[in-house]
Amino acid sequence: MSSEVIPSEHGRAWIEIDLDALAHNIADIRSRTPDNCEIMAVIKANAYGHGAERIAKRLVGEGISTFAVATVTEGVELRSCVPDGDILILGCTLPKDAGSLYDNNLIQLVADGAHAKALDATGYKLRVHIAVDTGMHRLGVEPANFAGIEGIFKCGNLTVEGVATHLASPDSLDESDICFTRAQMESFYAVVRKLKDRGYNTGKLHAQSSYGIYNYPDLACDYIRPGIMLFGVHSQADDTIIKTNLEPVLSLRAVIAQVRRIEAGESVSYGRLYTADEPIMLATVGIGYADGIPRQMTNNGGMSIVNGCKVPIIGRICMDLLMLDVTGAGLVKAGDVATFIGTDGDEEIRCEEVAAAAGTITNDILCRLGVRLPRSYLENIN
Ligand SMILES: *Cc1c(COP(=O)(O)O)cnc(C)c1O
């Protein structure tokens, strides 16, 4: 991404999405996966805040034909920009929405035997994958309930096209978590073998989300299910077995509305949490927690980049505004741009740092961005 910051044409605050970085990430992920393993791009929650429509279109342009989202509504919206690809709904769709699944040729991940029976009873001919709960204990049929899994194959209106599981701690490199993950996979493959032995076609198998890809590269299912990885960031600043070369797709910037001097002893923002020890230059920026800047970053290491210099967020973050101490950033004036995620000059703020300051993971930060912010897409089709 260009480090040149272009102000104001976007309004008070905006998100920049580098679609070429997305394409780069797809190429990087592909270079690390076996040839017979395809990417199922997980673009739920509006593509983790990046805008599902433009992200999906570029992914299709990069040859991706299989997608996953969380809800039937997300699936219906995605279908309008992905006319031909497969779209898997990961969440537990209610029987009342079976018609939407059918009309939009969506594939449903069935949570258990009861879910399958309820969908079957609607009379719609539905394509499904089966979720096997190998230890995540969220959705899925437990391997011990093999009859329940078999029962799904016997639902006359459902066509089973795949079997999946979800790993509980693929991000952890602790011995006990690695053992747990290996046991999850063994239990998954045991179910698949048993089904095959009894003559069932298990279809496509899939288990790995981003950290399954990073840390268990030897697992070779038919699909991998990367979500956060597509967007070029880790969930948090951590080490992984595979060292990727991903580029962050998203930048977050806002315009400085006002700059003024604050004297020693004066306080800033709600609750007067910040008091200046010496005179500072204070900049007020038109972005706040309603735009997705986590309020938890208050007094917790939240930073911005102004004029290529890193500066701290000071005082309580407000709903629509926040304040920076720009004393160290040279001559700063109203209209200048502050970067909260991304690069400006030689400085960079990674989404992982924002997540750390907010006590959460990047997935959480990104999917909350942009309810109110316009997105600007950068793309050089080569
Ligand atoms: C969200 C989700 C993913 C993608 O997870 P990331 O950690 O973002 O890669 C994959 N599979 C399932 C079932 C999910 O719910």
The ligand as a MOL file (V3000), in Angstrom:
LIG
                    3D

  0  0  0     0  0            999 V3000
M  V30 BEGIN CTAB
M  V30 COUNTS 15 15 0 0 0
M  V30 BEGIN ATOM
M  V30 1 C -15.0530 -17.9490 11.5030 0
M  V30 2 C -14.7670 -19.3510 11.1400 0
M  V30 3 C -13.6450 -19.6600 10.3600 0
M  V30 4 C -12.5720 -18.6350 10.0130 0
M  V30 5 O -11.8370 -18.3860 11.1860 0
M  V30 6 P -10.4810 -17.5060 11.1780 0
M  V30 7 O -9.8820 -17.7760 12.4990 0
M  V30 8 O -10.8970 -16.1130 10.9810 0
M  V30 9 O -9.6620 -18.0150 10.0470 0
M  V30 10 C -13.5050 -20.9770 9.9350 0
M  V30 11 N -14.4080 -21.9250 10.2770 0
M  V30 12 C -15.4830 -21.6700 11.0470 0
M  V30 13 C -16.4300 -22.7570 11.3840 0
M  V30 14 C -15.6890 -20.3760 11.5150 0
M  V30 15 O -16.7380 -20.1240 12.3040 0
M  V30 END ATOM
M  V30 BEGIN BOND
M  V30 1 1 1 2
M  V30 2 1 2 3
M  V30 3 2 2 14
M  V30 4 1 3 4
M  V30 5 2 3 10
M  V30 6 1 4 5
M  V30 7 1 5 6
M  V30 8 2 6 7
M  V30 9 1 6 8
M  V30 10 1 6 9
M  V30 11 1 10 11
M  V30 12 2 11 12
M  V30 13 1 12 13
M  V30 14 1 12 14
M  V30 15 1 14 15
M  V30 END BOND
M  V30 END CTAB
M  END
